[in-house]
């Protein structure tokens, strides 16, 4: 009797598991179909997150970030649709569209006068191939954006996958006049020997370091070391994920040059990003509870 009950229990679990798997597959296929329709129906758009100089508070650049809003107003997270785009081989056309759209937007800012910000665009590991140089060239030529104003971000995981290909591609892209950055630096477990060979202009320290450095001495030591490494190599270092005044104050004392994060500005539509860049962040209302000029005074007093 007991053995029969066990068999029934196992069969029921197997049936439930199969049903859950089927539902999961159906939801995944539905999202894939929705993403294809979204690309064709222009439901995707680009937001820009400003980057700032620590010492003067001036906006120095923006990072272009793909966003998806469905017709009913639902916001689908990039952490959901980017992996889907990679899985169904849509990441290359999607990435090319983001690059072209972002270049066109920032080139238009430059034509209206004022300081020309650096445009940072993420590059998927699937885009690291011999064809992407043509995509970059077309985007620059069609929009008129100066190559030196464009920065392409690759992650350390790209070096782990095929380091030789990544280095060769980065050298080809840099020959076009664009800048190269290593995004999420410090999280990819790549060898520092590759960093010496990579034609890199900037390191973007992963946000996890900013979030932990105020209460972990070892993490703070790593941040100081990366800042020193950048200085010795002659490359810039930007710290991502700055969300609190305490984090900003510590980075300022460390001599950090550039920061990005919600304390300063969230990813916003192009018009808002342009406005945020024009006014130094210390002279406007910050997206937190009190005026940022008061924040700046408090930080310098810290």
C-alpha positions, 0 to 999 in steps of 0.5 A: 500500500505504501509503495503504491502511494509513493508511486502516485505521489511521484507521478503527481509531482511529475505531472505538476512539473511537466505542467509548470515546464509547459507553462514556462515554455509558453510564457517564454515563447509569448515573450519572444513573439512580443519582442519580435513584434515590439521591434517591428512596431517601434515599442522599443526606445532609448533612455540616457543616463548622465555621467558626471565629473566628481570635482566640478559636477559637470555632465561628461557623458551619457550611457544609452540604455534600451527600454521596452514599453508595451502599448498598454504601458507595461515596462518590460525590464532589460534583464528580461528582454535582452537575454531573450533577444540574445537567445533568438538571435535578435540582439545584433539588429537590436544593438545596431538600432540602439547604436544608430538611434543613440548616435543620431540623438547625441549628434543632434545635441552637438549641432545645437551647440554646447559641450559634446558629451561622450556617448557610451553604448553597450556591446553584446558578446554576440556583436563582437565579430568582424561585421560589427565594424561596418555597423559602427562605421555606418552609424557614425557616417549617417549621423555625423557623430564624431568618432571620438565622441562614441565609447563602446562598452564590452564586459569582462565576460567577452574576454573570457569567451574568446579573448583573442577575438575580443582584442582584435575586434576592439583594435579594429573599432578603435582604428575607426576613432572610437573609444573602448571601455570595459564595463562591469569591471571587477566582476568577470574573473578575467586575467589582468594580462588581457587588460594590458593587451586590450586597447582600453580608454576607460574602466567602469567599475561595477556598481557592487563595489560602490554599494559595499565600499562604505562598510567593507574595508577590503572593498574600499581598498579594491576601489582605491587600487582600481583608481590607482591602476587607471592612473598608472595605465593612463585610462579613465575610471568611472564608478557605477551605481553611486546611490548615496551621499556617503558613497559619493563623499568617499569616492571624492576623498579617494580622488575618483574622477567620474561617477554614474548612478541614481544619486546623480541621475536616473536613465531618462528620455533624451530631452531630460538627459540633455537638460540634466547635462547642461546644468551641473548636478550640484546646482539643480534638484537631485532625484532624492529628498533634498536639493543637490546643492545642499548635498554638494556642500555636505559632501565637501564638509564631510 
